[in-house]
Amino acid sequence: MSAEAKRRAREQARLRRDAAHAALAKTAPALIASHFLRSVPLAAGACVAGYAPIGSEPDPAFLLGQLAGRGHPCVLPRVATRNRPLVFNLWQPGDELVPGDHGTREPRPGAPERRPDVVLVPLLAFDSDGRRLGYGGGYYDRTFEQLRRAGGQVLAVGVAFSAQEAQDLPEEEFDARLDWIVTEKGARAFGPRAGG
């Protein structure tokens, strides 16, 4: 797929997500949390990486609060170095966030680092094979490559509105697929790592 075709695909996906957010922003977080907690396998004490939403991304704060209350350490990503894998810093609901690169909000650099077992991934679109269309920076792809190369299982769980599902998204060799997608309508597993 050409760069121009990808740009158009991202533009269309963002419009679909914006419309879904306008309709579902208030109800989706609790539904997403419920489907995640019922479906995605979590070991006791598993560390979960969330994200601070940008624009019309579904907000995982309610889910992170539920996980923290069940004894799961939570971390948020930080861009420590441009074009390198993300760093994950411990975070609890209510902790202050600071401005980061690319319009993000992230933990203060001094917060302790922790390797996540599960990573909640924001996205523009996903398809029925677990492909995701991100923003083109490659941060999550590089991060999953590093985490998986270092050994140990890490689950990639896309968090989206159901309207973000697309058909046959483009895929390049370095693109990391999702193990799960969780939307306001349910949770769906993809691939061999999804079973926990």
WOUR-V112328 format. One record per residue. OMEGA is omega in radians with two decimals (none if undefined). D_LAST is the distance of its C-alpha to the last C-alpha in Angstrom with 1 decimal. Layout:
# WOUR-V112328
<<OMEGA;D_LAST> <OMEGA;D_LAST>>
This chain:
# WOUR-V112328
<<-3.12;33.0> <3.11;35.7> <-3.14;35.5> <3.12;37.7> <3.10;35.5> <3.12;32.4> <3.13;34.5> <3.13;35.5> <3.11;31.9> <-3.14;30.9> <3.13;34.0> <3.14;33.4> <3.14;29.7> <3.11;30.9> <3.11;33.6> <-3.13;31.1> <3.11;28.9> <-3.14;32.1> <3.12;33.2> <3.13;29.9> <3.14;30.0> <-3.10;33.6> <-2.91;32.8> <-3.01;29.5> <-3.08;29.3> <-3.05;30.1> <-3.03;28.0> <-3.06;24.8> <3.14;23.3> <3.12;23.1> <3.10;21.8> <3.13;19.1> <-3.12;18.1> <-3.14;18.2> <3.12;16.0> <-3.05;13.4> <3.13;13.5> <-2.93;13.5> <-3.00;10.7> <-3.10;8.1> <3.12;5.5> <3.02;7.2> <3.10;8.2> <3.10;12.0> <3.14;13.9> <3.13;11.3> <-3.09;13.7> <3.08;13.7> <3.05;16.2> <3.07;18.3> <3.01;21.6> <-2.99;25.2> <3.04;26.1> <3.07;28.9> <-3.04;31.1> <3.06;29.5> <3.05;25.8> <-3.07;24.1> <3.14;24.2> <-3.05;20.9> <-3.14;23.1> <3.11;22.8> <-3.13;18.9> <3.08;19.2> <3.10;21.8> <-3.14;19.7> <3.12;16.9> <3.12;19.6> <3.11;21.2> <3.06;18.1> <3.10;18.2> <3.04;15.8> <3.12;17.8> <3.09;18.3> <3.02;19.7> <-3.10;21.5> <3.06;22.3> <3.05;25.7> <-3.14;27.6> <3.14;29.2> <3.13;30.7> <3.08;31.3> <3.06;29.5> <3.10;27.1> <3.11;23.4> <3.00;22.9> <-3.11;23.1> <-3.12;21.2> <3.12;23.3> <-3.08;22.7> <3.03;23.8> <3.09;24.5> <-3.13;25.7> <3.11;29.4> <3.12;29.4> <3.04;31.8> <-3.14;30.8> <3.12;33.0> <3.09;33.8> <3.10;31.9> <3.02;32.3> <3.11;32.0> <-3.11;32.8> <2.94;29.7> <-3.00;29.6> <3.10;27.8> <3.06;27.9> <-3.11;31.0> <-3.11;30.8> <-3.14;31.4> <-3.10;28.2> <3.09;26.0> <3.12;23.4> <3.09;19.7> <3.14;16.8> <3.02;14.1> <-3.14;10.3> <3.12;10.2> <3.02;13.3> <-3.00;15.1> <2.99;17.3> <-3.08;20.7> <3.05;22.3> <-3.13;25.3> <3.05;23.9> <3.08;21.0> <-3.02;21.2> <3.08;19.6> <3.11;18.1> <3.03;16.2> <3.08;19.2> <3.02;20.4> <3.13;24.0> <-3.05;24.3> <3.07;27.6> <-3.14;28.4> <3.10;28.1> <-3.07;25.1> <-3.13;23.8> <3.10;20.1> <3.12;20.3> <-3.12;21.8> <3.13;19.4> <3.09;16.2> <-3.13;18.3> <-3.12;19.3> <-3.09;15.9> <3.09;14.4> <-3.13;17.7> <3.10;17.7> <-3.10;14.8> <-3.09;11.4> <2.98;8.3> <-3.14;9.1> <3.05;8.0> <-3.08;11.3> <3.08;12.0> <3.08;15.6> <-2.99;17.8> <2.90;20.8> <-3.12;23.5> <3.13;23.3> <3.14;26.6> <3.12;25.1> <-3.13;23.7> <3.13;25.8> <2.95;26.5> <3.11;25.7> <3.11;25.4> <-3.13;26.8> <3.03;24.6> <-2.98;25.7> <-3.11;24.3> <-3.11;23.0> <3.11;21.2> <3.10;17.5> <3.08;15.7> <2.99;13.4> <3.13;9.8> <2.90;10.9> <3.09;14.4> <3.12;15.5> <3.10;19.3> <-3.12;21.8> <3.14;21.5> <3.12;17.8> <-3.11;14.3> <3.14;13.4> <3.04;10.5> <2.89;11.6> <-2.98;11.0> <-3.09;8.9> <-2.98;6.2> <-3.04;5.6> <3.09;3.8> <none;0.0>>
